Amino acid sequence: MSHSVPDSTPPKPENFKIIPLQEETLYEVRQKIYPRAVSGMFANWRWGMVWFTQVLFYGLCWLEWNGRQAVLFDLMERKFYIFGLVFWPQDVFYLAVLLIISALSLFLFTAIAGRLFCGFACPQTVYTEIFLWIERKIEGDRLARMKLDQRPFSWRKFRLRAAKHGAWIALALWTGFTFVGYFTPIKTLAQEVMSASLGPWETFWILFYGFATYGNAGWMREQVCKYMCPYARFQSVMFDSDTLIVTYDGGRGEPRGSRGKKTDHKAAGLGDCVDCAICVQVCPTGIDIRNGLQYECICCSACIDGCDQVMDKMGYPRGLIRYSTEHALTQSWGRREIAAHVLRPRTLVYSAILGAIIIAAAAALYLRVPLKVDVIRDRATLTREVGDGLVENVYRLQIMNTSEEPRRFLLEVSGLPGIQIVTERIVEVPPASARSVSARVRAPQGEGKKGSNRIYFEVRAINHDQVFVREKASFLLP
């Protein structure tokens, strides 16, 4: 029986095949985007939202209400002032409701019309639009900025860049100052800045928020939307075939190709797309909408305005790029059919839940009693006999007047026969303030069971019968 022996002769060098190494990176190499200026209906809507949000943000903190700042989140005093309402830490329920309403609103608007918030109201979009406007005013539009980047360093290039970044930094610092002005009274903050007596925390947050604005809107821009924002990653969960999105009508536009204005493109076998790439040049994230829906698209509709301008010049109908749905494109629906499919089970459920929560929250705010009472038993003395067959318990009442007018409150107690408060029963509390009072309560020895008995403290505003709170407590009998 023979056995085969493996050949141990080393291979010859000419038999080796050299495979070139390929370098791969974990992250895509960024290519700088130079968005082109565009005008049109959607551009006007975007700038309308820019003006609305920024006038609201920069101006609201300077408004006064009842001798104070109209909107102030005073963390030191643990009070949130929103016009005529004063919220305390105990009102965290309303914050939870506000977050729920915001989330449901986002779900509803996304299910109906895609990333409308991202394209028109997101702070990243708004500030990027403002910073781009500053850049265009100083350095010029797209081609001028591209040429400026390619030129070698010069005094002119230095002046333009210094002016641009100086304007960006000034706006960013003003934004940080305004942001902190919602937590520290804005006028006090302004005086501290002018007198160079700004505290360390105010200084930190002004610089931090200013740096974030400058970095995100000036440098990172589309990188925030593409890589940092989680909304782009889970938006597809809220989309369906009847969601309005920015779409390219491939059936009408293809095959694309350049041509003269007088060319009969139908006879030449061409679609309406002239392959001018305007839709790509105006896109703030640098995508080509003709490749279909992409997660980088923020639905700002700049490509719609740009394409409509080209269609007008060529004499073609508008709407090659438009707001539409997948079903509308495949089934050639018109506006009436698209609108009819907006009211579908998903949007109806979102609307019903959102409406119910808003109504309930509004009713709770309207019926909200501007008085809060906490009852705490004095643990040093649980119970004691004071003579005449009476037993005394001591409590501490924390009375919070959440209105902005001083009020006097009457304290009463009930729950056991003959029970009464033997200390001061009328308490005056300043506006938007809290006062702690000690209450000694006495009850006859034999009028209740041994051990714990349920009693109720009643706090009522004098001359304001509707301002009334009833809090339970326990009275101990030996």
N, C-alpha and C positions, 0 to 999 in steps of 0.2 A: 504494500500500500504506500503510495507516494504522497508526499505533502508539498504544496506549492510554497515557495519562499518569497516573501515580498521583496520587491526591487528596492534596494537601499541606495541606489545611485542618485546623487543629488541632481536636481534639474539644472539645465544649462541656463545661463543668464538671459539668453535671447528668448527663452520661453516665458519669462516674467512679463506680466501685463501691468503697466502702471496706471492706476486709477486716480485721477486728480481729486484732491480734497475739496469739499464744498463747505463753505462757511455759512452757518445759519445763525440767525439771531432770534431771541425770544420775542422781540418787539419790532414792529414795523418802523423802518426809518422814515422819519417825518419829512415830508416835502412841503415847503412853505406855501401857503395858499394866499393868493392876492384877490380877494373878492372884488368884483367889478360893481360900480354903482349902478343902481337900477331904479326906475320910477314906475309907478303904476298903482292900481287900486290896493293891492296887498302891501306894497311899500308904504302907502299912506296909512293903512291900518296899523302896520308895525310902528311907524313913528307916532301915531296917535296913542298907542299903548305905551311907548317910551315916555311921551309927555305926561300921560295920565299917572303912570306908576312913579315917575320921578318927582313930579309936583307933589304927589301924595307923600312920598318918602321924605323929601327934603323940607316940605312945608308944614307937615302935620305936627312935628315936634315944636314948632314955634307958636302954635295956636294956644290960647288960654281959655280956661273954663273954670268959673267960680274962683278966680284969683290964683289958679295954679295951671300947670301944663296940662293940656287937654288929654294927651296920651303919654303916660309915664309908667314905666315898670320899675317901681322903687324897690330894689332888692334889699336895701339896708333896712327899710321900714316894713318890708314884706307886704307891700300893698301895690296893686296894679290899678291904675286910674285909666279908664277909657271913657272920656267925656263925663256923663253924669253917673257912671257906674264905678263902684270901688270893689275890687275883688281881693280876697284874703287867701292865705294858703288853704283854708278849708274849702275854697271854691274851686279846687283843682278839677272837680267834676266838669265844669264848663270848658276847661282846657281839653279834657278828653273828648268832649262832644265836638269841639271845634276841629280837632284832629280827625275825628271820624267823618265829619262833614267834608273836610278838605279831601280826604282819601276817596270818598264816594263821588264827589264832584269830579275828581280826576278820572275815576273809572268811567263815569257817565260821558264826560266830554271826549275821552279817548275812544270809547265804543262808538260814538256818533261821528266824530271828525278827526280821529287820529291825534297827533301830538300838537294840538293847538296851543296848549300851554307852553310847550318848548319853543314853538316858533314865534310867539307873540308876547308872552308875559313872563317867561323864565328870567330871573335876574342875570343869568349868564348871557342869554340872548340880548337882553336890553343893554347891558353894559358893553358887550362886544359891539353892538350897533353904535353906541355913543363913541367908543374908542376908535372904531373904524371911521366914523365921520370926522373926528379930529385928525386922524392920519391922512385922510383924503384932502382935508383943507390945508394941511401943511406940506405934504409930500406929493400930492396929486393923486389921480386915479390909478387904475391897475397898471397900465403900461409904464407910467411915470415911476411908480414904486418899484417895479421890476428892474427898470433901467438904473434907478438909484442904487439898488442892492448890488448890481453887477459892476458899477463904477468903482474905481479905486478910492481910497480915502482922500478927502479934500476938505477944505474949509467950508465950502457950501454944504457938503454932506454932513459934516459935523454940526453945523448950525441947524439944519433941518431935523436931524435926529435929536439934538438937544432940546429944540423947541417942542418936538412931539412928546418926548419922554417927560419933559417938564410939565406940559399940560396934563399928561396922563397921571403923573404923581400928584399934582395939585388936586385933580378931581378925585383921585383915590383917597387922599388924606381927608378931603372934605366929606367924602362918603363915610370914612371911618369915624370922623368927628360926629356926623349926624347919627350914625348908628349908636354910638355911646350916649348921645343926647337923649335917647329913649329910655336910658337906665339911670343916668344922672341928669338932673334938670338942665336943659340946654343952655339957659342963660347963665346959670352958675358955672357950667362947663366952659362957656365962652370967656367968662371973667377969669377963670383959672388959666386958660390958655394965654390970654392977653397979659396976665401978670406973671406968667412963667411959674405958676404954683400948682401945676397939674399933678395929681396923685399918681402913684406907680401903676395902679390897675387901670385907670383911665388912659394913661400913656400907652400901656401895653396893648389894650384893645383897639385904640385908635390906630396904632401902627400895624397891629396884626390884621385888622379888617381892611385897612388901606393897602397893605401888602398883598392880601388875598385878591382884592379887586384889581390891583395893578397887574398881578401875575396872571390871573384867570382871563381877564378881558383883554389885556395887552399882549401877552406872550403865548399863553396856552390855547386860548380860543376854542377851536374845534376839538382839541385834544380832551377838554373837559367833557364835551358831549359824547365823544367816541369811546373814551376809556374810563372816565371817572364817574359819570352819571349812571346810576343803576337803572334809571327809567328806560334807557335805550335797550337794556337787556331783557326786560320782562314785558315790554310794550306789546309784543306779538300775542301774548296771552289774552289781551283785551281787544285785539282786532278780530274781525270776521270779514266775510265776503261782502257785507253791506256797510262796512266802515268807510267813511269818506277819507280818501288819502290823495296826496299829490301823485298823479299818474300821467304817464306818457302813452298816448294813443298810438300804439305800434301799427294797428291796422290801417290807420290813416297816414302815418308818417313814413312807413317803410315801403320800398327801399329808399333810404336817405341818400342824398347827394347834392353837391353844389350845382347851381345853375343861375342863369341870368333872370332878371325880373320878367323879361318878355318871353322866356322859354315856356313852351307848352309841356309842363312836366308830366302830365298824364300821358301825352303821346310818347314822351321819352321813357316811359315806364318808371317814373320816380314818384315817391310819395311827397307829402307836404314838407317833411323835414329837410332843410337845406344844409344840414350838417355844419352849422356855423359855430357850434359849441358855446353859444351865449349862455345856455342853461347851466353849463359847467362853470363858466367864468364868474357868474353871479352867485354861485352856491357857496355859502359860508363854510361848509364842511368839505367842499371839493369833490362831490360825487357826481356821477352822470345819471340823472334820473331816467334816462332812456334804457338803462340796464335793469329797470324794475325797482320795486320797493326794497330799500336797504335800511338797516337799523341806524345808519349814520344820518339819515334824513330827519330833520327836525321840523319839517312841514312849515317852513317860513314862507313858502310860495314865491320866493324870489325868481325861481326858474319860470313860473307862470307869467310873471310880469315881463321877464326878458324875452320869452318866446312870443308872447302876444305882440310885443313891439316889432319883432321880425316878421310875424305874420301880417301885421298892418303894412309894413314896407313892401312886402311881396304881393299884397292884395289877396291873401288867403284868409279864410275864416279863422277867427281866434279859437282857442281851446285845444290846440294840439297837445299841450300840457295843461292839465286842469285838475280841479278837485272832482273826483269821481270815485266809484267803487269797482271792485273786481267784477261783480255781477253786471253792473251797468256797462262795462267795456265789452264783456263777452256776449251780452244779450242786447246791446245797442239801446239801452234805456235812455229816456229823456229826463229832464229835471223832475217832472211829475212822478215818474216811477221811482226815481231815487228818493224823493222826499217821502213817498209812501212807505218805503222800506226802512226809513229811520225809526218809525214806531214798530219795533219788533220786541219779542219777549225780554231780551237782555236789557234794552234801554228802558222799557216800561218798569221792570223790576227795580233797576237802579233809581229811576225817577220816583217811584212810589216810596222806597226806603228813604231816599234823601229828603223828599218832601215831608215825610212823617217825622224824621229826626229834626228837621228845621222848625217845623211847627211846634213840636214838643219843647225844643230848646227856647224858642221865642216865648212860649207860654210860661215856661219856668222862669225866664228872666222877668217877664211882666208881673208874675205873681210872687216874685222873690221878696221876702221880708227883709228890710235893711237892719236886721238885728240878729246876732248870734250869741248864744249862751252856752257855756260849758260849766258843768257842776262837778266839783272835785271834793271828795270827802277829806276832812282833816285827819290824816293818819296818826297824828300824835295823840289825839283823844278820840277814840271811837265812840264812846258813850259814857255818860256820867249822870248820877242822880243829884239834883240840885235842891231837893226839899219840896214840901207840899205835894208829894206824890208825882213830881214832874221829872222827866228824863230829857237830857239835852244832848243833841248831836251838833257838831260844828262842820260847816261846809265853806268852801271857797268858790265863789261864783265869778267867772270870767265873762264880763259883759262887753260885747263888741258892737259899737254903733257904726254901721257901715254906710250910713247916709252922710251927707256933707252939711248937716246942720246939727247944732247941739241939742241934746234931748235929755229929758228927765224920765226915769223909769221907776215904776212902782213894783216892789217885790212882794209876792204872796206865795203861800204854800198851802197845799191841800193833800188829802189822802187818808188822814186819820182824824177822828173827832177831837176837837180842842187843840189841834196842832197850830203853832203860830211862830212867827219870826220875832225875836225879842231884841234884835239889833236894828240898825238903821234900815228903813224900808224904802226910802226914796233915794235914788242914786242918779247923779248927773254925769253924763259922759260927753266929752267934746266931740266934734264932728270927725268922722273917719278915725276913731280912736277906740282903745279898749281900756277897761278899768277892772281891776280885781278887787272884790269886796268880800269880807268875811261875814257869814251869816250864821248866827246861833239859833237853832230851831229847838223848841220844846214841845213835848206832848205828854198827856197824862199816862201814868204807868200802866193802867189796866185797859187802855183803849185799843190795844193791838195785841198781836201774838208775840210770843217771845222770839227773839231773833230779828230777822230782816223783814221790814214792812215797806211796801211800795208807796212812795209819796211823789208829789209833783211840785216843782218850782214854776211859778208863773211870773213872767217879766213882761210888763205892759208899758208902752210909752204913754205918758200923761198927755192928754189932748190929741192923741193919735191912736185910737182904739184898734185900728187895723194893723198896727205894729205890735205884734204880740207873739211870744214864744213860750211854749210849755215843755219843760224838760223833766224827765223822770230821774229819781234818785232812790236811795234806800235809807230807811230810818231804823236804827238798831234799838231794840228794847231788851234789857237784861232779863 
